Amino acid sequence: MLIRFIAENFLSFNERTEFNMLTGDLRRLPDHVYRSNKIDILRSAVIYGANGAGKSNLINAIKILSEIVSDGVLSISSDDTCFRLSDQGDRPSMLEIHFITEGVAYSYSLAFIKDLIIRESLNLLNFGKKEDSLIFDRTINKQGKVNIKLAPKYLKTRKDKLLIQIYEEDVLDPEMTFITLVKEKKYQEITSAYNWLESGLLIIFPGMQYGGLVSNFINDEEFKVFTNEIISGFDTGVDQIDIQTIDFEAFFGEDNALEKEKVLRSIKTGETERVGDNRNALAMMENGKPVVKKAVSYHSSSAGTKVKFELFEESDGTLRLLDFIPFLYMLEKYPVTVIVDEIDQSIHPVMLKELVTKIQNNPKKVGQLIFTTHEANLLDTDLFRQDEIWFVEKNKTGASHFYQLLEFDTRSDLDIRKGYLSGKFGAIPFLGNIKDLHWASGNN
């Protein structure tokens, strides 16, 4: 679970800028909170702001940090990603994330200048009950020498200390992340933290399509049932999604001989291959015969019979809903943090509100959902607590900053949507004087 994320001198974040999932002093909607003996964490958050205010930059920053850890190398340069509207000269860019996994809370931070990691650290969080506990702290001096401090429990023998010396002097290059380098060693906390940073975050951007529908339908009956329960519960006209098996030769025809032979060689080794224009079908061997399986939809005719449709014949809203179903499933099954940029894209406001309502009222949800949107109909205090609603806007220097609805004196029965659209909470576009655009009637 995500606790907080902090960025400094990165994209549109100039000074230290924080977004968090910590609870405020509220009693409303207590089922929206995951409670533990260490800290209370919100289940969901929604972020509003004008175009270019910094909503997507927050998600991009989290994604970039996750990718750096996953790849094990600083694949970006601060020259490309630093806050460019400042005249403070060269200063480090910093990304820091706090999270809970397997009941343990961690903070991981990375600071870099240009393409050089100048500090990387991992700590156990103790939330003020005692000082946070060091797991490792990696720094570099002016001569470019790496220094690694490790928790004493991992330095009990001479061999342990010698290994760290080898990392410092011979193995760990300035652009490499230590957490990735040693993730499979005997350092239990480092492995656990790496696993969450690498796979505990599911980030979805506009235009991303889910490519695992066919394989999940084939291999996970529970997912298939879940998908059809969701899709049939919305007013899309779709009653059922199912898998159609197609003859291999018929699928490829005569014009794709080269691709057909390549795919055939691959699947004969036991592999499966994604095929089709959008790679949304799956080629495989079944009972010794090559076949292609793809997802199709079924609607009911006026006579009550099932009529098959290709998925590309469905509306953009229906297809977007299908893209979302896997993360809805994951929210029920795993303590994953799902982050969606522009959740309202291609979905009708009524359908979107129904979708979000289902998520918020789902008693089985064990994951965490964070999303950005412009859809003001979701500003409903029956859906979100005041500490779950965030705004972002840029100040006069062009730097993004985040703040919660909780910072305003609002009653639980206030029409938040009306207040937001009237500018009460900021985070809306400034359009200037429309007369200056010469759009008055009669003018060309």
C-alpha positions as CSV (number, residue, x, y, z in Angstrom):
1,M,0.0,0.0,0.0
2,L,1.2,3.5,-0.8
3,I,1.6,5.8,2.1
4,R,3.2,8.9,0.5
5,F,5.2,10.0,-2.5
6,I,7.5,13.0,-2.5
7,A,9.3,14.6,-5.5
8,E,11.7,17.6,-5.6
9,N,13.3,19.3,-8.6
10,F,11.5,16.8,-10.9
11,L,9.2,17.5,-13.8
12,S,6.8,20.3,-12.6
13,F,7.7,19.8,-8.9
14,N,10.2,22.4,-7.8
15,E,10.4,22.4,-4.0
16,R,9.7,19.2,-1.9
17,T,6.1,18.3,-3.0
18,E,4.1,15.6,-1.3
19,F,1.0,13.4,-2.1
20,N,-0.1,11.0,0.5
21,M,-2.8,8.4,1.5
22,L,-2.8,9.3,5.2
23,T,-6.1,9.7,7.0
24,G,-7.3,13.0,8.4
25,D,-9.2,13.6,11.6
26,L,-12.5,12.3,10.2
27,R,-15.1,9.8,11.3
28,R,-17.1,9.6,8.1
29,L,-17.0,6.5,5.9
30,P,-14.7,4.4,8.2
31,D,-14.8,1.5,5.8
32,H,-12.7,3.6,3.4
33,V,-9.7,3.1,5.7
34,Y,-7.3,0.2,6.1
35,R,-6.5,0.1,9.8
36,S,-3.4,-1.5,11.4
37,N,-1.6,-1.2,14.7
38,K,1.0,1.0,12.9
39,I,-0.9,3.4,10.7
40,D,-4.2,4.1,9.0
41,I,-4.2,4.2,5.2
42,L,-6.9,5.4,2.8
43,R,-8.3,2.9,0.3
44,S,-8.8,5.4,-2.5
45,A,-8.0,8.9,-3.6
46,V,-9.1,11.1,-6.5
47,I,-7.1,14.0,-7.9
48,Y,-8.5,17.0,-9.7
49,G,-6.7,19.8,-11.6
50,A,-6.6,21.8,-14.8
51,N,-4.8,20.4,-17.8
52,G,-1.0,20.9,-17.3
53,A,-1.4,21.4,-13.6
54,G,0.7,18.3,-12.7
55,K,-1.7,15.4,-12.2
56,S,0.0,13.2,-14.9
57,N,3.4,14.4,-13.7
58,L,2.8,12.8,-10.3
59,I,1.9,9.5,-11.9
60,N,4.8,9.7,-14.3
61,A,7.2,10.4,-11.4
62,I,5.9,7.3,-9.6
63,K,6.2,5.2,-12.7
64,I,9.7,6.4,-13.5
65,L,10.9,5.5,-9.9
66,S,9.4,2.1,-10.3
67,E,11.0,1.6,-13.7
68,I,14.4,2.7,-12.4
69,V,14.2,0.1,-9.6
70,S,13.0,-2.6,-12.0
71,D,15.7,-1.9,-14.6
72,G,18.4,-1.5,-12.0
73,V,19.9,1.6,-13.7
74,L,19.2,5.3,-13.8
75,S,18.0,5.5,-17.3
76,I,17.1,9.2,-17.2
77,S,19.1,12.3,-16.7
78,S,18.2,15.2,-14.4
79,D,19.0,17.5,-17.3
80,D,15.9,16.1,-19.0
81,T,13.6,15.7,-16.0
82,C,14.5,18.5,-13.6
83,F,12.3,21.5,-12.9
84,R,13.4,23.9,-15.6
85,L,11.8,27.1,-14.5
86,S,14.2,27.6,-11.6
87,D,17.4,29.6,-11.6
88,Q,19.0,27.7,-8.7
89,G,21.6,26.0,-10.9
90,D,22.6,22.4,-10.6
91,R,20.8,20.7,-7.7
92,P,19.8,17.1,-7.1
93,S,16.5,15.7,-8.2
94,M,14.9,13.6,-5.6
95,L,12.1,10.9,-5.6
96,E,10.9,9.3,-2.4
97,I,8.2,6.7,-1.7
98,H,6.8,5.3,1.5
99,F,4.8,2.1,1.4
100,I,3.6,-1.0,3.4
101,T,4.1,-4.5,2.1
102,E,3.7,-7.8,4.0
103,G,2.9,-5.8,7.1
104,V,6.2,-3.8,7.1
105,A,6.5,-0.1,6.3
106,Y,9.4,1.2,4.2
107,S,10.7,4.4,2.8
108,Y,12.9,4.3,-0.3
109,S,14.5,7.4,-1.8
110,L,16.7,8.2,-4.7
111,A,18.6,11.5,-5.4
112,F,20.6,12.1,-8.5
113,I,22.4,14.9,-10.5
114,K,22.5,14.4,-14.3
115,D,23.0,10.7,-14.7
116,L,24.8,10.1,-11.4
117,I,23.0,8.6,-8.3
118,I,24.3,10.7,-5.3
119,R,22.2,9.0,-2.7
120,E,20.0,6.0,-2.4
121,S,18.5,4.8,0.9
122,L,16.0,2.3,2.3
123,N,14.6,2.5,5.9
124,L,12.1,0.8,8.0
125,L,9.4,3.2,9.2
126,N,8.4,3.2,12.9
127,F,6.0,6.1,12.8
128,G,7.5,8.0,15.7
129,K,7.3,5.1,18.1
130,K,11.1,5.1,17.7
131,E,13.6,6.2,15.2
132,D,13.3,4.8,11.7
133,S,15.7,1.9,11.2
134,L,18.4,2.0,8.5
135,I,18.5,-0.9,6.0
136,F,21.0,0.7,3.7
137,D,22.3,4.1,2.8
138,R,24.4,4.5,-0.3
139,T,26.2,7.8,-1.0
140,I,29.0,9.0,-3.2
141,N,31.8,11.5,-2.3
142,K,33.4,14.3,-4.4
143,Q,36.0,11.9,-5.8
144,G,33.2,9.6,-7.1
145,K,33.8,6.8,-4.5
146,V,30.7,4.9,-3.4
147,N,30.0,4.3,0.3
148,I,27.4,1.9,1.5
149,K,26.1,1.7,5.1
150,L,24.2,-1.4,5.9
151,A,22.1,-2.5,8.9
152,P,24.4,-4.1,11.5
153,K,22.5,-7.4,11.4
154,Y,23.7,-7.8,7.8
155,L,27.4,-7.2,8.7
156,K,28.0,-9.9,11.3
157,T,30.9,-11.6,9.7
158,R,34.1,-10.6,7.9
159,K,32.7,-12.1,4.7
160,D,29.6,-9.8,5.0
161,K,31.8,-6.8,5.3
162,L,34.1,-7.9,2.5
163,L,31.1,-8.3,0.2
164,I,30.0,-4.7,0.8
165,Q,33.5,-3.5,0.1
166,I,33.4,-5.4,-3.3
167,Y,30.1,-3.7,-4.1
168,E,31.6,-0.3,-3.3
169,E,34.9,-0.7,-5.2
170,D,34.2,-3.0,-8.1
171,V,30.5,-3.7,-8.8
172,L,28.2,-0.8,-8.1
173,D,28.5,1.7,-10.9
174,P,27.3,5.3,-10.3
175,E,24.1,4.8,-12.3
176,M,23.2,1.5,-10.8
177,T,20.6,1.0,-8.0
178,F,21.9,-0.9,-5.0
179,I,18.4,-2.2,-4.2
180,T,18.2,-4.0,-7.5
181,L,21.7,-5.3,-7.4
182,V,21.3,-7.2,-4.1
183,K,17.5,-8.0,-4.3
184,E,18.1,-11.7,-4.4
185,K,20.8,-11.8,-1.7
186,K,20.2,-12.6,1.9
187,Y,18.9,-9.1,2.7
188,Q,15.2,-9.9,3.4
189,E,13.9,-6.4,3.7
190,I,15.7,-5.3,0.6
191,T,14.1,-8.1,-1.4
192,S,10.6,-7.4,0.0
193,A,10.9,-3.7,-0.7
194,Y,12.2,-4.3,-4.3
195,N,9.3,-6.7,-5.0
196,W,6.7,-4.1,-4.1
197,L,8.4,-1.3,-6.0
198,E,8.7,-3.6,-9.0
199,S,5.3,-5.2,-9.0
200,G,3.1,-3.7,-6.2
201,L,2.2,-0.7,-8.4
202,L,-0.1,-1.1,-11.3
203,I,-0.1,2.2,-13.3
204,I,-2.5,2.8,-16.2
205,F,-2.2,5.7,-18.6
206,P,-4.8,6.8,-21.3
207,G,-4.6,4.6,-24.4
208,M,-3.2,1.6,-22.6
209,Q,-5.0,-1.6,-23.6
210,Y,-5.3,-4.8,-21.6
211,G,-3.7,-7.6,-23.6
212,G,-4.3,-10.5,-21.2
213,L,-8.0,-11.0,-21.6
214,V,-7.9,-14.2,-23.6
215,S,-5.2,-15.9,-21.5
216,N,-7.0,-15.0,-18.3
217,F,-10.3,-16.3,-19.6
218,I,-8.6,-19.6,-20.5
219,N,-6.6,-20.0,-17.3
220,D,-8.8,-18.4,-14.6
221,E,-12.4,-19.3,-14.5
222,E,-13.0,-17.0,-11.5
223,F,-11.7,-14.0,-13.6
224,K,-14.1,-15.0,-16.4
225,V,-17.1,-15.1,-14.1
226,F,-16.0,-11.8,-12.5
227,T,-15.6,-10.1,-16.0
228,N,-19.1,-11.2,-17.1
229,E,-20.7,-10.1,-13.9
230,I,-19.2,-6.6,-14.3
231,I,-19.8,-6.2,-18.0
232,S,-23.4,-7.4,-17.8
233,G,-24.1,-5.1,-14.9
234,F,-23.6,-1.9,-17.0
235,D,-25.8,-0.6,-19.7
236,T,-23.5,-1.5,-22.6
237,G,-25.7,-4.0,-24.4
238,V,-23.1,-6.8,-23.8
239,D,-24.5,-9.8,-22.0
240,Q,-21.4,-12.0,-22.1
241,I,-17.8,-12.1,-23.1
242,D,-16.5,-15.5,-24.2
243,I,-13.6,-17.1,-26.1
244,Q,-14.0,-18.3,-29.7
245,T,-11.6,-20.9,-31.2
246,I,-10.6,-20.4,-34.8
247,D,-8.9,-22.7,-37.2
248,F,-5.2,-21.6,-37.5
249,E,-5.1,-21.7,-41.3
250,A,-8.4,-19.8,-41.5
251,F,-7.2,-17.1,-39.2
252,F,-4.1,-16.3,-41.1
253,G,-5.4,-16.9,-44.6
254,E,-3.0,-16.9,-47.6
255,D,-1.5,-13.4,-47.3
256,N,0.4,-13.9,-44.0
257,A,2.5,-16.9,-44.8
258,L,5.7,-15.6,-43.2
259,E,4.0,-14.6,-39.9
260,K,2.0,-17.8,-39.9
261,E,5.2,-20.0,-40.2
262,K,7.0,-18.0,-37.5
263,V,4.0,-18.3,-35.1
264,L,3.6,-22.0,-35.9
265,R,7.3,-22.7,-35.1
266,S,6.9,-20.9,-31.8
267,I,3.7,-22.5,-30.6
268,K,4.9,-26.0,-31.5
269,T,7.5,-25.6,-28.7
270,G,4.7,-25.1,-26.2
271,E,4.7,-21.3,-26.3
272,T,1.6,-19.1,-26.9
273,E,1.8,-16.1,-29.3
274,R,-0.3,-13.0,-29.3
275,V,-1.6,-12.4,-32.9
276,G,-4.0,-10.2,-34.8
277,D,-4.0,-6.5,-35.7
278,N,-4.1,-5.5,-32.1
279,R,-2.4,-8.6,-30.7
280,N,-5.6,-9.4,-28.9
281,A,-5.9,-13.0,-30.0
282,L,-3.8,-15.9,-28.8
283,A,-2.3,-18.7,-31.0
284,M,-1.5,-22.0,-29.3
285,M,-1.5,-25.8,-29.7
286,E,-4.6,-27.5,-28.5
287,N,-5.0,-31.3,-28.6
288,G,-2.0,-31.4,-31.0
289,K,-3.6,-28.9,-33.4
290,P,-2.7,-25.2,-33.9
291,V,-5.6,-22.9,-33.1
292,V,-6.2,-19.2,-32.5
293,K,-8.4,-18.1,-29.6
294,K,-10.0,-14.6,-29.4
295,A,-12.5,-12.8,-27.2
296,V,-16.0,-12.0,-28.6
297,S,-19.0,-10.4,-27.2
298,Y,-22.6,-11.5,-27.2
299,H,-25.8,-9.4,-27.3
300,S,-29.4,-10.4,-27.0
301,S,-31.6,-10.0,-30.0
302,S,-35.3,-8.9,-29.7
303,A,-36.2,-12.6,-29.9
304,G,-33.9,-13.4,-27.0
305,T,-31.2,-15.2,-29.0
306,K,-27.5,-14.6,-28.5
307,V,-25.8,-12.6,-31.3
308,K,-22.1,-12.6,-31.6
309,F,-20.1,-9.4,-32.1
310,E,-16.4,-8.8,-32.6
311,L,-14.9,-6.7,-29.8
312,F,-13.8,-4.0,-32.3
313,E,-17.5,-3.4,-33.0
314,E,-18.1,-2.4,-29.4
315,S,-18.1,1.3,-28.3
316,D,-15.0,3.0,-27.0
317,G,-16.7,3.1,-23.6
318,T,-17.3,-0.6,-23.5
319,L,-13.7,-1.4,-24.6
320,R,-12.4,1.0,-21.9
321,L,-14.5,-0.7,-19.3
322,L,-13.0,-4.1,-20.4
323,D,-9.5,-2.5,-20.0
324,F,-10.4,-1.6,-16.4
325,I,-11.9,-4.9,-15.3
326,P,-8.5,-6.6,-14.6
327,F,-7.6,-3.9,-12.1
328,L,-11.0,-4.2,-10.5
329,Y,-10.3,-7.9,-10.1
330,M,-6.9,-7.2,-8.7
331,L,-8.3,-4.8,-6.2
332,E,-10.4,-7.7,-4.8
333,K,-7.6,-10.2,-4.8
334,Y,-4.3,-8.5,-4.0
335,P,-3.1,-5.6,-1.8
336,V,-1.9,-3.8,-5.0
337,T,-1.9,0.0,-5.5
338,V,-3.6,0.8,-8.8
339,I,-3.0,4.3,-10.2
340,V,-5.1,5.4,-13.2
341,D,-4.5,8.6,-15.2
342,E,-7.6,10.2,-16.7
343,I,-10.0,7.4,-15.6
344,D,-12.8,9.3,-17.3
345,Q,-11.4,9.0,-20.8
346,S,-13.9,7.4,-23.3
347,I,-16.4,6.6,-20.5
348,H,-19.8,8.2,-20.1
349,P,-20.1,10.2,-16.8
350,V,-23.0,8.1,-15.7
351,M,-21.1,4.8,-16.3
352,L,-18.0,6.2,-14.7
353,K,-19.9,7.2,-11.5
354,E,-21.5,3.8,-11.3
355,L,-18.1,2.1,-11.8
356,V,-16.5,4.3,-9.1
357,T,-19.4,3.6,-6.8
358,K,-19.0,-0.1,-7.2
359,I,-15.3,0.2,-6.3
360,Q,-15.9,2.4,-3.3
361,N,-18.7,0.3,-1.9
362,N,-17.0,-3.1,-2.5
363,P,-16.5,-4.7,0.9
364,K,-14.1,-7.3,-0.7
365,K,-11.6,-4.7,-1.9
366,V,-8.2,-5.3,-0.4
367,G,-6.2,-3.1,-2.8
368,Q,-5.8,0.7,-3.2
369,L,-7.1,2.9,-6.0
370,I,-5.8,6.3,-7.0
371,F,-6.9,8.1,-10.1
372,T,-7.0,11.5,-11.8
373,T,-10.1,12.9,-13.5
374,H,-11.8,16.1,-14.7
375,E,-15.3,14.5,-14.0
376,A,-16.9,16.8,-11.4
377,N,-19.8,14.3,-10.9
378,L,-17.5,12.2,-8.8
379,L,-17.1,15.1,-6.3
380,D,-19.6,13.5,-4.0
381,T,-19.1,13.1,-0.2
382,D,-21.1,9.9,-0.3
383,L,-18.4,8.5,-2.5
384,F,-15.3,10.1,-1.0
385,R,-14.2,11.4,2.4
386,Q,-12.7,14.9,2.4
387,D,-9.2,13.4,2.9
388,E,-9.6,11.3,-0.2
389,I,-10.1,14.3,-2.5
390,W,-7.0,16.0,-3.7
391,F,-6.4,19.1,-5.9
392,V,-3.3,20.1,-7.8
393,E,-2.5,23.5,-9.4
394,K,0.5,25.5,-10.4
395,N,1.7,28.6,-8.6
396,K,3.1,31.8,-10.3
397,T,6.5,30.1,-10.7
398,G,5.0,27.2,-12.7
399,A,5.5,24.7,-9.9
400,S,2.8,22.1,-9.1
401,H,1.6,21.7,-5.5
402,F,-1.1,19.4,-4.0
403,Y,-3.6,20.0,-1.4
404,Q,-6.7,18.2,0.1
405,L,-10.3,19.2,0.3
406,L,-9.7,18.6,4.0
407,E,-7.8,21.9,4.1
408,F,-11.1,23.8,3.5
409,D,-13.9,24.3,6.0
410,T,-16.5,22.1,4.4
411,R,-19.5,20.4,5.8
412,S,-20.1,16.7,4.9
413,D,-23.4,17.7,3.2
414,L,-21.9,20.5,1.1
415,D,-22.3,20.4,-2.7
416,I,-18.6,19.9,-3.4
417,R,-19.2,19.7,-7.1
418,K,-20.8,23.1,-7.2
419,G,-18.1,24.6,-5.1
420,Y,-15.3,23.1,-7.3
421,L,-16.9,24.3,-10.5
422,S,-17.3,27.8,-9.1
423,G,-13.6,27.9,-8.2
424,K,-14.0,27.7,-4.5
425,F,-11.2,25.1,-4.2
426,G,-9.0,26.2,-7.1
427,A,-7.4,23.6,-9.4
428,I,-9.6,24.7,-12.4
429,P,-8.4,26.3,-15.7
430,F,-8.0,30.1,-15.8
431,L,-9.5,31.1,-19.1
432,G,-9.0,34.9,-19.0
433,N,-11.4,37.3,-20.5
434,I,-13.2,35.7,-23.4
435,K,-13.9,39.0,-24.9
436,D,-10.1,39.3,-25.6
437,L,-10.5,36.3,-28.0
438,H,-12.9,38.3,-30.2
439,W,-15.6,35.6,-30.1
440,A,-18.4,38.0,-29.5
441,S,-21.4,37.5,-31.8
442,G,-21.1,39.4,-35.1
443,N,-17.3,39.5,-35.1
444,N,-15.2,37.4,-37.5
